Amino acid sequence: MEPRQLSRTGYRGFGAQRPPEGPGGWLPALQLLRRGSKAVTRHWKAVHFQRQKLLALTEYLAPRPALPPRCLPRPGPRQQQEDGYARVLRAQLEATLRASRMVAVCQYNAMADEDVATLRHFLRRHDIHVKFAVSQVARPVLAQSKLRNLLPLFVCRNILLVSAEPRAREMLRVLKGVPQVTLLGACIDDTILSRQGVEQLARLPPLEVSQGQTVAALSLLPSQTCSLLQRGPALLAALLEQHLRRLRGAGGAAEPAPGPVTGSH
């Protein structure tokens, strides 16, 4: 059966004339025709008068308060409830600061997780531990401790390097290869030090060497004093002994020589 053809106007119809046969005379079996958009049927329409009256009658009106708001007392400051997790972090930080003789504050920049693990490993070799301190938790703790002078250093993301022993030399040696962690200051043996102060402290000899040098310097003076006190009596004894020798030599030369013994008849 021959398919129905479209007229040149684009509409099917029995009254449309059939185009003549020949090359280019037949229209293709499928054509893309542009159809007109549908008319918009939803227009704004005014609400009916009776509906308006019904809505006005059923509108909710809030009851008036017995007292106007300006006559009521002002509400006090709302007390924020303390977070339990923050309380636990604060207690852990207090215990760490109480048991540490060295507390160093460093500025922490973005690092890969592998680099952070490597930094922890090298510091843990020298018994230095890394603590990530949140400013909201660290500030209240430091404000009530002897480290309150370190509060200006807590500006952005900070970490704490804590140790039970002063390990300034080892800490600087490790941080020298980590540019993402910058030392800002430290508290070593209840003494607040800047970065330059920590570097100067690291140049000092170890405590054992300093104690040995101090003991040697203190023992040198008594030994010199003892030798000075013994020098006078020893010299006097040597002089007296030499004088006795001279006297004995002179007395032996003054005695007469014994003569020959003769018998009397």
Disulfide bonds with the S-S distance in Angstrom:
none
